[in-house]
Amino acid sequence: MQYPRGYRRFYPDTQPNHLHPPYVSSIKRAPTKPLIQLPHTLSEITGPTINPSRVDVKAFDLTKQHPGEPLGERIVVSGRVLDENSRPISGTLVEIWQANAAGRYLHKVDQHNAPIDPNFSGVGRTLTDAHGHYRFVTIRPGEYPWRNHYNAWRPAHIRFSVFGPAFATRLITQMYFPGDPLIPFDPIFNCTADEKARNRLISQFDWETTEPEQCLGYKFDIILSGRLATPWEK
């Protein structure tokens, strides 16, 4: 894979293992043979071109996407997208998706018996500014059960997708919340061997972005590559 600026290299111990037996799905998903490098076409290397006019300016606020207000605790999640040398990456499309406050996704595959919130779709997107900043207003997601093992529960989390200037440079990760007692028991969180690296997936409470009588703020910087890279899902 050819990475443009900010997407160049990773250190294996800072990234999730393909095979992590406690995460049961990885047993079937992990490759059993060496990966084959496929040549990329011009469109894969140079596209997509993100036109700011194509991104709805209201899409960053997941609490304002429907006629009514969603249920749950309002929060602000913000941060910067940086390369391995702490240089900001501007004009990058950042997308998030998450469960609602009851821990349910608005998706037919999710049959958890928690209620669906008709005023919360759980999907947002925005572009980073000239200094690499992004910002979302959303609802704190709920924990939810999954059938990985007996009495398994996923910690509250928000999934992030970051697009580079090429289709081949899309990266996906998850953000967790500080103090969640489920985090140490989560097999997906523990797929990354390096403790400092996996702890970078935990956001930080942020007074500066906390709004009086409105919402708490959380900071989550995204580092695309290098020794301090955010752990990325393969």
N, C-alpha and C positions, 0 to 999 in steps of 0.2 A: 504494500500500500504506500502511495506517495502522499506525504502530509505537507500541506502548505505551512506558512509561518504559524507557529503556535500549536501545531499538531505533529511534531516531528518524532518524538521518542518517548518511550515509557521504560520504567524499571519494573521487572517482573514481580518483585516482592510488594510493590505498592498497588498492584492490580489484582482483582479477584481471580482465583483459580478456576480454570475451566471445569475441573472435577473437584467437587467438595461433597463427599458422600452424605454428610448430615443434611445437605440441601438435595433432597431425593431426586428432583427433576434433573439435576446436573449429571446424574449417572447416565441417563439416556442422551442428554444434550451434548455432553463433552465429546470432542473428537477422539477417535481411537487410532487415527493414523495421522501422519504429518500433513499439515495444511498445504493445499496447492495454491500457488500464487497465480491469479488470473489477470491477464492484461486488462487495463482499464481503457475504455473508449474516451474520446475527447469530452463527451458530455458528462461522464462520471468524474473527470478531473477538473473541469471548469464550471460545472453547474451545481446547484441552481443560482441564478442571480436574484437576490431578494430585493424587490422594489418596495420601499417603505410605504408607498401608497396602497399596496396590496395587503398590508397588515392593519386590521381594524384597530384604531387607536384605543378603543374601549375594551379590547380583548384581554388587557392586563388585569382588569378588575373583574374577578369571577363572581363578585357579589352584585354586579349590576348588569348581568347578561339576560335577566328575565324580568317579567313584570313585578314579581314580588321579591322580598329579601329571603335569602337562604337561611336555614336554621344553623345555629352553632356559633362558636367563638370566632369573631373576625380577627385576622392577623395580616401583617405586612411581611412579605418575604422579599429581601433585596440583597444585592451584592454586586460583585464585578466578575467579568470573564477576563482572565489573564493568560498570557503565555508563560512558558517556564522561566522567563526572565522578568516577570512581573509587568510586562507591557500590556496595556489594555487592548482588547479585541473589540473594535467598534463594528456596528452594523451587523452583528451576529443574531440570527433568529434563535430565541430561547423559548421553548415550549414546556408547559407543565401539565400533568394530569394526576388526579388523586381521587380517593374516596370522599364521600360526604362526611358530615359530622357523626353519622351513625355507623360509619365504616362500610359503606356500600358504594360500589361503582355503578354509574348509569350505563350498564352494559348487560345484554341478555345472558351472557355467560355467568354473570355474578348472580347466584341464586341464594345468597345469604339472606336470612329472614329479617334483616334490619330494614327500616323504611327507606324508600326512595324519596329524595327531596325534589319536587318539581321545579324549584327555583335554583337548582344548582346542577350544572352539567359536569363540573370538575375538570374543565379544560381551559387553558389560557395560553397566550403567546404575546411576545413583545420583541423588539429589537434593542440591542445594547446601544447606548449613546456614544458620543465621541470619546468618553473616558472609560468605556467598557461597563457602565452601570446598567443594571436591569432592576425592575421593581414589579411585584405582583401584590394585589390585594385579594385575599381569599378567605376560606374558612379552615380552621384547624381540622385536619382529617381525623376520623376515629380509627381505633385499632379494629382488626377484623380476624376471624378465625380462618385458617387454611389447613388443608389435610396433609401437610408434609409429615407430621408425626402426631403422637397422641397429645391432645389438648394444645395444639399449636396455634399461636396468635402472632400476626404481624404487628410490629410497632407502628405507631402513626408515622407516615412518611409521605413525601411528595416526590414524584418522578420528574426528572428533568431531561430534556433533549436539547442538545446544542448543535446547530448546523454550522459547518464551516462553508467555505466558498465552493465546495464540491460535494456531490452525493456520497462519495466515499469517506467523507470526514464527519459524518453525523455520529455524535457520542451521546450515550444515555447513562444516567446515574440516578441515585436516590438520595434524598435529604431527610434526615431524622431530626427529632426534637430533643433538646437537652433534658436530662433527668428522667427519660422514659424507662421504666423498669424492665420493659420487654427487650430492650436493645441487646443486652449481653446474651440472651437466649436465642437470638434470631440467626438462623443458618445463613441467610443471604448476606447480612451484615458481616458475619464472621468468615465469609469466603476469602477476604483479603487477609493475608498472613501478617503483614506489618501493622502493629497496633496503632502507631501514629497515623498511618495512612487511612485505616478504616475509621479512625476517630474524626478525620476530616469530613466525613459524611454527616457529622452531627452539627447542626446549625448552632449559632450563638445568639442568646437573647441580646437585643439591641435597644438600649434606651433612646438612641438618637432617632430611630424610626418608629418608636412607640408613640401613638397618638392619644392625647388625653381623652378619656371617656369614650374612646372609639375602638382601639385595637392595640395588641402587643406587636412588637417588631422583632424579626429574626434575621440575622445576617448569614448569608451562605455564599462565600466566594468560590468560584469555579476556576481551577487551574488545569489547563488543557494537556500539559505534558511535563516531562522532567521528573526529578526526584520528589518534588512536592505535588505531583499531579493528583487530582481528584481520582479516586477509583472509578473506573468505567466498566459498565457491563459489556460483555463480549457478545 
